[in-house]
Amino acid sequence: MRTATTNLPHTSSYYAATAKYPQRYPQLSESISADVCIVGGGFSGVNSAIELAQRGYSVVLLESNKVGWGASGRNGGELIRGIGHGIEQFTNQIGREGVDAINQMGVEAVQIVKDRAGEFNIDCDLAMGYCDLALKPAHIKELQEDFDALTASGYPHDIKMLSKADLADVIGSDRYTGGMLDMGSGHLHPLNLVAGEAVAAASLGVQIFEDSGAVSITKGDKPVVKTEKGQVTCRYLLLAGNAYIGHKLEPYIGGKVLPAGSYIIATEPLTDEQVRQTIPQNMAFADLSIALDYYHLSGDNRLLFGGLCTYSGKDPKDITGALLPNLERVFPALKGINIDFEWGGMIGIGANRLPQIGTLPDSPNIFYAQAYSGHGVNATHMAGKVIAEAISGTAERFDVFARVKHMTFPGGPLLRSPLLAIGMTYHRIKEVLQ
């Protein structure tokens, strides 16, 4: 299984090739102090830093490699409303009010991203418009229920159920039986977003250190985080490394998140005619299958096509070879298209697919945020806000998440990936037979 190693460059992705924020940050080489130390330079860590700095806290952020090196800088780039999966299942733990609060935060989270990009003038190819796609009647029923719930809640953006005939206006594919259009969701360039947010955090006084992975934590009234060449003493500590925190650094949360692989390819730029034949309205898409396909256009009209989530901890030998047949099945008009980029990496998945946000049982001043299960662009930004609220004394929304129980994956670090892979294979087979 891949683990984070200090001083690694960004993966060779389309995002890295089109990065607009070249800022680099020093390695920590001394002993320093701050109100808050954050471990992890992805969306959760950077946005928590912004929220806390805006509230007047001194903040140090430690990143093992480069800002946005993990899932934050190489994910599918889809900004989709909602937090978690099947929120109703948590009613017995957090009550109806808690479920409603998470649903409301799932809408607010998208607005946080939009506001942050606007406030700090972050150039991240943000475009609104998203469509869930149905492959079978059961998916249509699921989308109709989602549509009805959003309508009843007063969702502030345009939504519309689409028949198979209606889909022709938004996507050039005959693969789907219907869909739901959501103009309150969209897509963006995630590496430019997180890197631009880091620039914003630094402008607010946050001290950011790259190539400065945490090697140990000493708990207490003032936790101490040691790196290879320095250390940070703080009042509050946030562990926001997600799939890369690891069992050794903090076993309590390391055992509750499973690193799973997610992979993407990017085509050569499409011609104007190819754009009209595939995604004429520049929206993002995802189907509702367990082994889902998701895709949208880049800022320079490449098709970014993702999927192929793996639970074995091993990368596929040929990412393009695995994903290109899926792309050509969705868009036959692009058969033979050149693929210019392929990449992937680890995301963090929890057993119940709800983000894990809380404090360590033995250390109420050590917070954590992880396990976004492939839907973290918006949820990470919400996590940053509720953690900052909790640290500054307003913990109502934080407590909604903290009350949810999260199981530790069985089998320990060596066996939990194979066990989950077997489980996911079962669910995929079951889906096909239904």
C-alpha positions in Angstrom: 0.0 0.0 0.0 1.3 3.4 -0.9 2.2 5.7 2.0 3.1 9.3 2.1 6.9 10.0 1.8 8.4 13.4 2.5 9.5 15.6 -0.4 7.4 14.0 -3.2 6.3 16.2 -6.1 2.7 16.4 -7.3 1.5 13.5 -9.3 1.9 13.9 -13.1 -1.7 15.0 -13.6 -3.5 17.4 -15.9 -3.9 19.5 -12.8 -0.2 19.7 -12.1 0.5 20.5 -15.7 -1.9 23.5 -15.6 -1.2 24.7 -12.0 -1.4 28.5 -11.7 0.0 28.9 -8.2 3.7 28.2 -8.1 4.2 29.3 -4.4 6.3 26.9 -2.3 6.7 26.9 1.4 9.8 26.2 3.6 10.5 23.1 5.6 10.1 23.4 9.3 13.6 23.4 10.9 13.0 24.9 14.4 10.8 24.7 17.4 7.8 27.0 17.3 4.5 27.6 19.0 1.0 28.5 17.8 -2.6 28.5 19.0 -3.4 25.7 16.5 -1.2 23.2 14.6 -2.8 21.5 11.6 -1.3 18.3 10.1 -2.3 18.0 6.5 -2.1 20.5 3.6 -5.2 19.5 1.7 -8.7 21.1 1.6 -9.5 20.3 5.3 -6.3 21.6 6.7 -6.0 24.7 4.5 -9.6 25.7 5.0 -9.5 25.1 8.7 -6.5 27.4 8.8 -8.3 30.1 6.9 -11.3 29.9 9.2 -9.2 30.0 12.3 -6.9 32.8 11.1 -10.0 34.9 10.3 -11.1 34.3 13.9 -7.8 35.6 15.2 -5.9 32.4 16.0 -2.3 31.9 15.2 -2.0 28.8 13.0 0.8 26.5 11.8 0.1 24.1 9.0 2.4 21.1 8.4 2.3 19.2 5.0 4.4 16.1 4.4 4.9 16.9 0.7 3.4 19.8 -1.2 0.1 21.7 -0.5 -2.6 19.7 -2.3 -0.3 16.7 -2.8 -3.0 14.2 -1.7 -6.6 13.7 -2.8 -7.3 17.4 -2.6 -5.1 18.2 -5.5 -5.8 15.3 -7.8 -9.5 14.3 -7.4 -12.3 14.4 -9.9 -13.0 18.1 -9.3 -16.7 17.7 -9.0 -18.4 20.1 -6.6 -21.6 18.3 -5.6 -24.1 19.3 -2.9 -24.5 17.0 0.0 -22.4 15.5 2.7 -22.2 11.7 3.2 -24.4 9.0 1.9 -27.8 7.9 3.2 -28.0 10.5 6.0 -31.3 9.0 7.2 -29.4 6.0 8.6 -28.0 8.2 11.3 -31.3 9.4 12.7 -31.1 7.1 15.7 -27.7 8.7 16.7 -28.2 12.4 15.9 -32.0 12.7 15.7 -34.1 14.4 13.0 -32.6 17.7 13.8 -29.1 16.4 13.2 -30.0 14.8 9.9 -31.6 18.1 8.8 -28.5 20.0 9.9 -26.2 17.8 7.9 -28.5 18.2 4.8 -28.4 21.9 5.2 -24.7 22.0 5.6 -24.4 20.0 2.4 -25.9 22.9 0.6 -23.9 25.5 2.5 -20.7 23.7 1.8 -20.9 24.4 -1.9 -21.5 28.1 -1.2 -18.4 28.2 1.0 -16.3 27.0 -1.9 -17.9 29.6 -4.3 -17.5 32.4 -1.7 -13.9 31.5 -1.0 -12.9 31.4 -4.6 -14.6 34.8 -5.1 -13.3 36.5 -1.9 -9.7 35.6 -2.7 -10.0 35.7 -6.5 -8.9 32.1 -7.0 -8.6 31.1 -10.6 -9.9 27.5 -10.5 -12.1 27.1 -13.6 -15.2 27.0 -11.4 -18.4 26.3 -13.5 -21.9 25.5 -12.2 -24.1 22.8 -13.5 -24.2 19.0 -12.6 -26.3 16.0 -13.6 -26.9 12.7 -11.8 -27.4 9.9 -14.3 -29.6 6.9 -14.1 -28.7 3.5 -15.6 -31.9 1.7 -14.6 -35.4 2.3 -13.2 -34.2 1.9 -9.6 -31.9 4.9 -10.1 -34.8 7.0 -11.5 -36.8 6.2 -8.4 -33.8 7.3 -6.2 -33.4 10.5 -8.1 -37.1 11.3 -7.9 -36.9 10.9 -4.1 -33.9 13.2 -4.0 -35.7 15.7 -6.2 -38.8 15.7 -4.0 -36.7 16.1 -0.8 -34.7 19.0 -2.2 -37.9 20.7 -3.4 -39.6 20.2 0.0 -36.5 21.7 1.8 -36.6 24.8 -0.3 -33.3 24.1 -2.2 -32.3 27.5 -3.6 -31.0 26.4 -7.0 -32.7 25.2 -10.2 -33.2 21.4 -10.3 -35.1 19.4 -12.9 -35.9 15.7 -13.5 -34.8 14.7 -17.1 -36.2 12.0 -19.2 -34.0 10.0 -21.6 -35.1 12.4 -24.4 -34.4 15.4 -22.2 -30.8 14.2 -21.6 -29.9 14.8 -25.3 -29.8 18.6 -24.5 -27.0 18.2 -21.9 -25.1 15.0 -22.8 -24.2 13.2 -26.1 -24.7 9.6 -24.8 -27.5 7.0 -25.2 -26.2 5.1 -22.2 -28.6 6.6 -19.6 -32.3 6.3 -18.9 -32.8 9.7 -17.3 -31.2 12.1 -14.8 -31.5 15.0 -12.5 -30.1 18.4 -13.3 -28.7 20.5 -10.4 -27.5 24.0 -11.1 -26.4 24.4 -7.5 -23.5 21.9 -8.1 -20.6 22.0 -10.6 -16.9 21.4 -11.2 -13.5 23.0 -10.9 -9.7 22.6 -11.0 -9.0 21.2 -7.5 -5.3 21.8 -7.3 -5.6 25.4 -8.3 -8.4 25.8 -5.7 -6.4 24.3 -2.8 -3.2 26.1 -3.9 -5.0 29.4 -4.2 -6.5 28.8 -0.8 -3.1 28.2 0.7 -2.0 31.6 -0.7 -5.0 33.1 1.0 -4.2 31.4 4.2 -0.6 32.7 4.1 -1.9 36.2 3.5 -3.9 35.9 6.7 -0.8 35.0 8.7 -0.9 31.2 8.6 2.6 29.7 8.7 2.7 26.9 6.1 5.5 24.3 6.0 6.0 21.8 3.3 8.2 18.7 3.3 7.4 18.7 7.0 5.5 15.5 7.9 4.5 14.8 11.4 6.6 11.9 12.8 5.2 11.8 16.4 2.6 13.5 18.6 2.9 14.1 22.3 -0.5 14.6 23.9 -1.3 16.9 26.8 -2.6 20.3 27.7 -0.2 21.6 25.0 0.3 18.9 22.3 3.7 18.8 20.6 4.0 17.7 17.0 7.5 16.6 15.9 8.7 16.7 12.4 12.0 15.4 11.0 13.8 18.7 11.7 11.5 20.7 14.0 8.5 20.7 16.3 5.3 22.7 17.0 3.8 23.2 20.5 0.1 24.2 20.4 -3.1 24.6 22.3 -5.2 22.8 19.8 -4.1 20.2 17.2 -6.0 19.2 14.0 -5.2 15.9 12.2 -6.3 16.4 8.7 -4.2 14.0 6.7 -7.1 11.8 5.8 -5.9 8.6 4.0 -2.3 9.5 4.8 -2.4 10.0 8.6 -1.7 6.3 9.1 -2.2 3.9 11.9 1.2 4.6 13.4 0.8 8.3 13.9 -2.7 8.0 15.6 -4.2 4.5 15.8 -7.7 5.7 16.9 -8.4 7.4 13.6 -6.0 5.5 11.4 -8.0 2.4 11.8 -11.3 4.1 10.9 -10.3 5.2 7.4 -9.3 3.0 4.5 -7.0 4.3 1.8 -8.7 3.4 -1.6 -7.4 4.2 -5.1 -9.2 6.6 -7.4 -8.1 7.2 -11.0 -8.7 9.7 -13.9 -7.7 10.2 -17.5 -7.7 13.4 -19.5 -8.1 13.5 -23.3 -6.4 15.8 -25.7 -8.4 19.0 -26.1 -11.7 18.4 -27.9 -12.7 20.2 -31.0 -15.8 22.5 -30.9 -17.7 19.7 -32.8 -16.6 17.1 -30.3 -17.8 19.4 -27.4 -21.2 19.7 -29.0 -21.4 15.9 -29.4 -20.5 15.2 -25.8 -21.0 17.9 -23.2 -22.5 20.9 -24.9 -23.4 22.9 -21.7 -20.1 22.4 -19.7 -21.7 20.4 -16.9 -20.3 17.7 -14.6 -21.8 14.3 -14.6 -21.8 11.1 -12.5 -23.9 7.9 -12.7 -25.4 6.2 -9.7 -23.7 2.8 -10.0 -21.4 1.5 -7.3 -18.5 1.4 -9.8 -19.5 4.9 -11.0 -18.2 6.9 -14.0 -17.8 10.7 -13.5 -16.6 13.3 -16.0 -16.6 16.9 -17.1 -14.7 19.2 -19.4 -11.6 21.0 -18.3 -11.0 24.7 -18.7 -9.3 24.0 -22.1 -12.0 21.5 -23.2 -10.4 18.2 -22.4 -12.6 15.5 -21.2 -11.6 14.5 -17.6 -13.0 11.0 -17.0 -12.7 9.2 -13.7 -13.8 6.1 -11.8 -12.1 2.8 -11.2 -12.2 3.1 -7.4 -10.0 0.2 -6.1 -9.9 -1.1 -2.5 -6.9 -3.4 -2.7 -4.4 -0.7 -2.0 -2.7 -1.3 -5.3 -2.7 0.9 -8.4 -3.8 -0.6 -11.7 -0.9 -1.4 -14.1 -2.5 0.6 -16.9 -4.9 3.4 -15.9 -5.7 4.4 -19.4 -6.2 0.8 -20.5 -8.7 0.4 -17.6 -10.7 3.6 -18.1 -10.6 4.3 -21.8 -13.1 1.5 -22.6 -15.5 3.1 -20.1 -15.1 6.5 -21.7 -15.7 5.1 -25.2 -18.8 3.2 -24.0 -20.3 6.5 -22.7 -19.1 8.6 -25.7 -18.8 6.4 -28.8 -18.1 9.6 -30.8 -14.8 9.9 -29.0 -13.6 6.4 -29.9 -9.8 6.6 -30.8 -9.3 9.9 -28.9 -5.8 10.5 -27.6 -5.2 10.4 -23.8 -2.7 13.0 -22.7 -2.7 12.4 -18.9 -3.5 9.6 -16.5 -3.2 9.7 -12.7 -4.6 8.5 -9.5 -3.9 8.2 -5.8 -5.5 7.4 -2.4 -8.7 8.8 -1.0 -10.0 8.1 2.5 -13.1 6.0 2.9 -15.0 5.3 6.1 -17.3 2.3 6.7 -20.5 4.4 6.8 -19.5 7.0 4.2 -20.1 9.9 6.5 -17.1 12.3 7.0 -15.4 11.6 10.4 -15.2 14.8 12.4 -14.5 14.8 16.1 -11.9 14.8 18.9 -9.8 12.0 20.2 -11.4 10.3 23.2 -8.4 10.9 25.5 -7.5 14.3 24.1 -10.4 16.9 23.7 -7.9 19.4 22.3 -6.9 17.1 19.4 -9.4 17.3 16.5 -9.6 15.2 13.4 -11.4 15.4 10.0 -11.2 12.6 7.4 -13.0 9.9 5.4 -14.8 11.9 2.8 -15.3 8.8 0.6 -14.7 10.5 -2.7 -17.0 13.4 -2.2 -14.8 15.8 -0.3 -14.5 19.0 -2.3 -17.4 20.6 -0.6 -17.4 18.5 2.6 -13.8 19.5 3.5 -14.7 23.1 3.4 -17.6 22.5 5.7 -15.4 20.5 8.0 -13.0 23.5 8.2 -15.8 25.8 9.2 -17.4 23.6 11.9 -14.0 22.8 13.4 -13.1 26.5 13.6 -16.5 27.1 15.2 -15.9 24.4 17.8 -12.4 25.7 18.7 -13.8 29.2 19.1 -16.6 28.1 21.4 -19.6 27.3 19.2 -19.7 23.6 18.9 -23.4 22.8 18.0 -22.7 21.8 14.4 -19.4 20.1 15.2 -21.3 18.0 17.8 -23.7 16.7 15.2 -20.8 15.0 13.4 -19.0 14.1 16.6 -22.0 12.1 17.9 -21.9 9.7 15.0 -20.1 6.4 15.8 -17.5 5.2 13.3 -16.3 1.6 13.3 -12.7 0.6 13.1 -12.0 -1.6 10.0 -11.3 -5.2 11.1 -8.1 -7.0 10.3 -5.6 -4.2 11.1 -3.6 -2.3 8.5 -2.6 -5.5 6.5 -6.0 -7.2 6.2 -8.6 -4.4 6.1 -8.0 -3.5 2.4 -8.5 -7.1 1.1 -11.5 -7.5 3.3 -13.2 -4.4 2.0 -12.2 -5.3 -1.6 -14.1 -8.6 -1.1 -17.1 -6.7 0.3 -17.2 -4.2 -2.6 -17.0 -7.0 -5.1 -20.0 -8.6 -3.5 -22.0 -5.3 -3.7 -21.1 -4.8 -7.4 -22.2 -8.3 -8.3 -25.4 -7.8 -6.4 -26.0 -4.5 -8.2 -25.6 -6.2 -11.6 -28.1 -9.0 -10.7 -30.8 -6.6 -9.5 
